[in-house]
Amino acid sequence: MTCSVIHTIGPNGGHTLPKGTRPSKPVRWDVSLWFLMPDGEKTIRSMTVPNALMFDLVPLVNEQVDAMIAEMGNEIRSAGWTAHGRGQKKRRKR
């Protein structure tokens, strides 16, 4: 069971698009953050969220994005992130 979450942040707010099956238990999420600078340069950062449900993931990552935007001087044209989480394997029934 794999779930991917794509979140874009624009001038009108954010938009979240989940793909796949949402995990029912907290899982580790590998997150890739991207920022588009005014000169067209794209900056990519990575982070890991150790244990979270999908609904907890969006506010956690958005806090990090806001902190990084403030660190870069609020000169970001657009930003977004992608997260991939994989649940535990299902056990075989005998």
CNS distance restraints for C-alpha pairs under 8 A (distance, minus, plus):
assign (resid   1 and name CA) (resid  20 and name CA) 7.65 0.50 0.50
assign (resid   1 and name CA) (resid  21 and name CA) 6.07 0.50 0.50
assign (resid   1 and name CA) (resid  22 and name CA) 7.84 0.50 0.50
assign (resid   1 and name CA) (resid  23 and name CA) 7.17 0.50 0.50
assign (resid   1 and name CA) (resid  86 and name CA) 5.94 0.50 0.50
assign (resid   1 and name CA) (resid  87 and name CA) 5.54 0.50 0.50
assign (resid   1 and name CA) (resid  88 and name CA) 7.46 0.50 0.50
assign (resid   1 and name CA) (resid  89 and name CA) 7.42 0.50 0.50
assign (resid   2 and name CA) (resid  20 and name CA) 6.01 0.50 0.50
assign (resid   2 and name CA) (resid  21 and name CA) 6.07 0.50 0.50
assign (resid   2 and name CA) (resid  22 and name CA) 7.42 0.50 0.50
assign (resid   2 and name CA) (resid  23 and name CA) 7.63 0.50 0.50
assign (resid   2 and name CA) (resid  84 and name CA) 7.36 0.50 0.50
assign (resid   2 and name CA) (resid  85 and name CA) 5.91 0.50 0.50
assign (resid   2 and name CA) (resid  86 and name CA) 4.46 0.50 0.50
assign (resid   2 and name CA) (resid  87 and name CA) 6.40 0.50 0.50
assign (resid   3 and name CA) (resid  18 and name CA) 7.14 0.50 0.50
assign (resid   3 and name CA) (resid  19 and name CA) 5.78 0.50 0.50
assign (resid   3 and name CA) (resid  20 and name CA) 4.59 0.50 0.50
assign (resid   3 and name CA) (resid  21 and name CA) 5.36 0.50 0.50
assign (resid   3 and name CA) (resid  22 and name CA) 5.62 0.50 0.50
assign (resid   3 and name CA) (resid  23 and name CA) 7.18 0.50 0.50
assign (resid   3 and name CA) (resid  84 and name CA) 5.89 0.50 0.50
assign (resid   3 and name CA) (resid  85 and name CA) 5.36 0.50 0.50
assign (resid   3 and name CA) (resid  86 and name CA) 6.33 0.50 0.50
assign (resid   4 and name CA) (resid  18 and name CA) 5.81 0.50 0.50
assign (resid   4 and name CA) (resid  19 and name CA) 5.14 0.50 0.50
assign (resid   4 and name CA) (resid  20 and name CA) 6.38 0.50 0.50
assign (resid   4 and name CA) (resid  82 and name CA) 7.16 0.50 0.50
assign (resid   4 and name CA) (resid  83 and name CA) 5.58 0.50 0.50
assign (resid   4 and name CA) (resid  84 and name CA) 4.51 0.50 0.50
assign (resid   4 and name CA) (resid  85 and name CA) 6.42 0.50 0.50
assign (resid   5 and name CA) (resid  16 and name CA) 6.93 0.50 0.50
assign (resid   5 and name CA) (resid  17 and name CA) 5.79 0.50 0.50
assign (resid   5 and name CA) (resid  18 and name CA) 4.40 0.50 0.50
assign (resid   5 and name CA) (resid  19 and name CA) 6.23 0.50 0.50
assign (resid   5 and name CA) (resid  82 and name CA) 5.62 0.50 0.50
assign (resid   5 and name CA) (resid  83 and name CA) 5.09 0.50 0.50
assign (resid   5 and name CA) (resid  84 and name CA) 6.55 0.50 0.50
assign (resid   6 and name CA) (resid  16 and name CA) 5.79 0.50 0.50
assign (resid   6 and name CA) (resid  17 and name CA) 5.17 0.50 0.50
assign (resid   6 and name CA) (resid  18 and name CA) 6.33 0.50 0.50
assign (resid   6 and name CA) (resid  80 and name CA) 7.67 0.50 0.50
assign (resid   6 and name CA) (resid  81 and name CA) 6.06 0.50 0.50
assign (resid   6 and name CA) (resid  82 and name CA) 4.56 0.50 0.50
assign (resid   6 and name CA) (resid  83 and name CA) 6.61 0.50 0.50
assign (resid   7 and name CA) (resid  14 and name CA) 6.75 0.50 0.50
assign (resid   7 and name CA) (resid  15 and name CA) 5.54 0.50 0.50
assign (resid   7 and name CA) (resid  16 and name CA) 4.38 0.50 0.50
assign (resid   7 and name CA) (resid  17 and name CA) 6.30 0.50 0.50
assign (resid   7 and name CA) (resid  80 and name CA) 5.45 0.50 0.50
assign (resid   7 and name CA) (resid  81 and name CA) 5.34 0.50 0.50
assign (resid   7 and name CA) (resid  82 and name CA) 6.31 0.50 0.50
assign (resid   8 and name CA) (resid  14 and name CA) 5.52 0.50 0.50
assign (resid   8 and name CA) (resid  15 and name CA) 5.45 0.50 0.50
assign (resid   8 and name CA) (resid  16 and name CA) 6.75 0.50 0.50
assign (resid   8 and name CA) (resid  78 and name CA) 7.99 0.50 0.50
assign (resid   8 and name CA) (resid  79 and name CA) 6.21 0.50 0.50
assign (resid   8 and name CA) (resid  80 and name CA) 4.14 0.50 0.50
assign (resid   8 and name CA) (resid  81 and name CA) 6.51 0.50 0.50
assign (resid   9 and name CA) (resid  13 and name CA) 5.76 0.50 0.50
assign (resid   9 and name CA) (resid  14 and name CA) 4.28 0.50 0.50
assign (resid   9 and name CA) (resid  15 and name CA) 6.64 0.50 0.50
assign (resid   9 and name CA) (resid  78 and name CA) 6.27 0.50 0.50
assign (resid   9 and name CA) (resid  79 and name CA) 5.26 0.50 0.50
assign (resid   9 and name CA) (resid  80 and name CA) 5.35 0.50 0.50
assign (resid  10 and name CA) (resid  14 and name CA) 6.08 0.50 0.50
assign (resid  10 and name CA) (resid  78 and name CA) 5.65 0.50 0.50
assign (resid  10 and name CA) (resid  79 and name CA) 6.98 0.50 0.50
assign (resid  11 and name CA) (resid  78 and name CA) 7.86 0.50 0.50
assign (resid  22 and name CA) (resid  54 and name CA) 6.95 0.50 0.50
assign (resid  23 and name CA) (resid  27 and name CA) 7.26 0.50 0.50
assign (resid  23 and name CA) (resid  53 and name CA) 7.05 0.50 0.50
assign (resid  23 and name CA) (resid  54 and name CA) 7.51 0.50 0.50
assign (resid  23 and name CA) (resid  85 and name CA) 8.00 0.50 0.50
assign (resid  23 and name CA) (resid  86 and name CA) 7.51 0.50 0.50
assign (resid  23 and name CA) (resid  87 and name CA) 5.84 0.50 0.50
assign (resid  24 and name CA) (resid  53 and name CA) 7.43 0.50 0.50
assign (resid  25 and name CA) (resid  52 and name CA) 7.99 0.50 0.50
assign (resid  25 and name CA) (resid  53 and name CA) 6.54 0.50 0.50
assign (resid  25 and name CA) (resid  87 and name CA) 7.63 0.50 0.50
assign (resid  26 and name CA) (resid  51 and name CA) 5.11 0.50 0.50
assign (resid  26 and name CA) (resid  52 and name CA) 4.50 0.50 0.50
assign (resid  26 and name CA) (resid  53 and name CA) 4.69 0.50 0.50
assign (resid  27 and name CA) (resid  50 and name CA) 6.91 0.50 0.50
assign (resid  27 and name CA) (resid  51 and name CA) 4.96 0.50 0.50
assign (resid  27 and name CA) (resid  52 and name CA) 5.65 0.50 0.50
assign (resid  27 and name CA) (resid  53 and name CA) 6.64 0.50 0.50
assign (resid  27 and name CA) (resid  85 and name CA) 6.40 0.50 0.50
assign (resid  27 and name CA) (resid  86 and name CA) 6.75 0.50 0.50
assign (resid  27 and name CA) (resid  87 and name CA) 6.04 0.50 0.50
assign (resid  28 and name CA) (resid  48 and name CA) 7.15 0.50 0.50
assign (resid  28 and name CA) (resid  49 and name CA) 5.82 0.50 0.50
assign (resid  28 and name CA) (resid  50 and name CA) 4.52 0.50 0.50
assign (resid  28 and name CA) (resid  51 and name CA) 5.07 0.50 0.50
assign (resid  28 and name CA) (resid  52 and name CA) 6.74 0.50 0.50
assign (resid  28 and name CA) (resid  85 and name CA) 5.94 0.50 0.50
assign (resid  28 and name CA) (resid  86 and name CA) 7.27 0.50 0.50
assign (resid  29 and name CA) (resid  48 and name CA) 5.74 0.50 0.50
assign (resid  29 and name CA) (resid  49 and name CA) 5.10 0.50 0.50
assign (resid  29 and name CA) (resid  50 and name CA) 6.43 0.50 0.50
assign (resid  29 and name CA) (resid  51 and name CA) 7.44 0.50 0.50
assign (resid  29 and name CA) (resid  52 and name CA) 7.52 0.50 0.50
assign (resid  29 and name CA) (resid  83 and name CA) 6.07 0.50 0.50
assign (resid  29 and name CA) (resid  84 and name CA) 5.50 0.50 0.50
assign (resid  29 and name CA) (resid  85 and name CA) 4.56 0.50 0.50
assign (resid  29 and name CA) (resid  86 and name CA) 7.63 0.50 0.50
assign (resid  30 and name CA) (resid  46 and name CA) 7.60 0.50 0.50
assign (resid  30 and name CA) (resid  47 and name CA) 6.33 0.50 0.50
assign (resid  30 and name CA) (resid  48 and name CA) 4.75 0.50 0.50
assign (resid  30 and name CA) (resid  49 and name CA) 6.59 0.50 0.50
assign (resid  30 and name CA) (resid  83 and name CA) 5.48 0.50 0.50
assign (resid  30 and name CA) (resid  84 and name CA) 5.37 0.50 0.50
assign (resid  30 and name CA) (resid  85 and name CA) 6.55 0.50 0.50
assign (resid  31 and name CA) (resid  46 and name CA) 5.75 0.50 0.50
assign (resid  31 and name CA) (resid  47 and name CA) 5.27 0.50 0.50
assign (resid  31 and name CA) (resid  48 and name CA) 5.77 0.50 0.50
assign (resid  31 and name CA) (resid  49 and name CA) 7.38 0.50 0.50
assign (resid  31 and name CA) (resid  81 and name CA) 6.81 0.50 0.50
assign (resid  31 and name CA) (resid  82 and name CA) 5.67 0.50 0.50
assign (resid  31 and name CA) (resid  83 and name CA) 4.26 0.50 0.50
assign (resid  31 and name CA) (resid  84 and name CA) 6.62 0.50 0.50
assign (resid  32 and name CA) (resid  44 and name CA) 6.88 0.50 0.50
assign (resid  32 and name CA) (resid  45 and name CA) 5.86 0.50 0.50
assign (resid  32 and name CA) (resid  46 and name CA) 4.49 0.50 0.50
assign (resid  32 and name CA) (resid  47 and name CA) 6.48 0.50 0.50
assign (resid  32 and name CA) (resid  81 and name CA) 5.51 0.50 0.50
assign (resid  32 and name CA) (resid  82 and name CA) 5.31 0.50 0.50
assign (resid  32 and name CA) (resid  83 and name CA) 6.39 0.50 0.50
assign (resid  33 and name CA) (resid  44 and name CA) 5.61 0.50 0.50
assign (resid  33 and name CA) (resid  45 and name CA) 5.07 0.50 0.50
assign (resid  33 and name CA) (resid  46 and name CA) 5.97 0.50 0.50
assign (resid  33 and name CA) (resid  47 and name CA) 7.89 0.50 0.50
assign (resid  33 and name CA) (resid  65 and name CA) 7.48 0.50 0.50
assign (resid  33 and name CA) (resid  79 and name CA) 7.65 0.50 0.50
assign (resid  33 and name CA) (resid  80 and name CA) 6.01 0.50 0.50
assign (resid  33 and name CA) (resid  81 and name CA) 4.30 0.50 0.50
assign (resid  33 and name CA) (resid  82 and name CA) 6.64 0.50 0.50
assign (resid  34 and name CA) (resid  42 and name CA) 6.79 0.50 0.50
assign (resid  34 and name CA) (resid  43 and name CA) 5.59 0.50 0.50
assign (resid  34 and name CA) (resid  44 and name CA) 4.41 0.50 0.50
assign (resid  34 and name CA) (resid  45 and name CA) 6.36 0.50 0.50
assign (resid  34 and name CA) (resid  79 and name CA) 5.67 0.50 0.50
assign (resid  34 and name CA) (resid  80 and name CA) 5.50 0.50 0.50
assign (resid  34 and name CA) (resid  81 and name CA) 5.91 0.50 0.50
assign (resid  35 and name CA) (resid  42 and name CA) 5.67 0.50 0.50
assign (resid  35 and name CA) (resid  43 and name CA) 5.14 0.50 0.50
assign (resid  35 and name CA) (resid  44 and name CA) 6.48 0.50 0.50
assign (resid  35 and name CA) (resid  76 and name CA) 6.57 0.50 0.50
assign (resid  35 and name CA) (resid  77 and name CA) 7.65 0.50 0.50
assign (resid  35 and name CA) (resid  78 and name CA) 6.07 0.50 0.50
assign (resid  35 and name CA) (resid  79 and name CA) 4.40 0.50 0.50
assign (resid  35 and name CA) (resid  80 and name CA) 6.69 0.50 0.50
assign (resid  36 and name CA) (resid  40 and name CA) 6.22 0.50 0.50
assign (resid  36 and name CA) (resid  41 and name CA) 5.95 0.50 0.50
assign (resid  36 and name CA) (resid  42 and name CA) 4.63 0.50 0.50
assign (resid  36 and name CA) (resid  43 and name CA) 6.49 0.50 0.50
assign (resid  36 and name CA) (resid  76 and name CA) 5.93 0.50 0.50
assign (resid  36 and name CA) (resid  77 and name CA) 5.51 0.50 0.50
assign (resid  36 and name CA) (resid  78 and name CA) 5.25 0.50 0.50
assign (resid  36 and name CA) (resid  79 and name CA) 6.07 0.50 0.50
assign (resid  37 and name CA) (resid  41 and name CA) 5.27 0.50 0.50
assign (resid  37 and name CA) (resid  42 and name CA) 6.20 0.50 0.50
assign (resid  37 and name CA) (resid  43 and name CA) 7.60 0.50 0.50
assign (resid  37 and name CA) (resid  75 and name CA) 6.61 0.50 0.50
assign (resid  37 and name CA) (resid  76 and name CA) 4.93 0.50 0.50
assign (resid  37 and name CA) (resid  77 and name CA) 5.55 0.50 0.50
assign (resid  37 and name CA) (resid  78 and name CA) 7.44 0.50 0.50
assign (resid  38 and name CA) (resid  75 and name CA) 6.67 0.50 0.50
assign (resid  38 and name CA) (resid  76 and name CA) 6.29 0.50 0.50
assign (resid  38 and name CA) (resid  77 and name CA) 5.59 0.50 0.50
assign (resid  49 and name CA) (resid  57 and name CA) 7.82 0.50 0.50
assign (resid  52 and name CA) (resid  56 and name CA) 5.91 0.50 0.50
assign (resid  52 and name CA) (resid  57 and name CA) 6.04 0.50 0.50
assign (resid  53 and name CA) (resid  57 and name CA) 6.20 0.50 0.50
assign (resid  54 and name CA) (resid  58 and name CA) 6.96 0.50 0.50
assign (resid  55 and name CA) (resid  59 and name CA) 7.90 0.50 0.50
assign (resid  56 and name CA) (resid  60 and name CA) 6.51 0.50 0.50
assign (resid  57 and name CA) (resid  61 and name CA) 6.10 0.50 0.50
assign (resid  58 and name CA) (resid  62 and name CA) 6.04 0.50 0.50
assign (resid  59 and name CA) (resid  63 and name CA) 6.20 0.50 0.50
assign (resid  60 and name CA) (resid  64 and name CA) 6.78 0.50 0.50
assign (resid  61 and name CA) (resid  65 and name CA) 6.23 0.50 0.50
assign (resid  62 and name CA) (resid  66 and name CA) 6.10 0.50 0.50
assign (resid  63 and name CA) (resid  67 and name CA) 6.24 0.50 0.50
assign (resid  64 and name CA) (resid  68 and name CA) 6.19 0.50 0.50
assign (resid  65 and name CA) (resid  69 and name CA) 6.09 0.50 0.50
assign (resid  66 and name CA) (resid  70 and name CA) 6.22 0.50 0.50
assign (resid  67 and name CA) (resid  71 and name CA) 6.17 0.50 0.50
assign (resid  68 and name CA) (resid  72 and name CA) 6.15 0.50 0.50
assign (resid  69 and name CA) (resid  73 and name CA) 6.44 0.50 0.50
assign (resid  69 and name CA) (resid  74 and name CA) 5.34 0.50 0.50
assign (resid  69 and name CA) (resid  75 and name CA) 7.54 0.50 0.50
assign (resid  69 and name CA) (resid  76 and name CA) 6.75 0.50 0.50
assign (resid  70 and name CA) (resid  74 and name CA) 5.27 0.50 0.50
assign (resid  72 and name CA) (resid  76 and name CA) 7.70 0.50 0.50
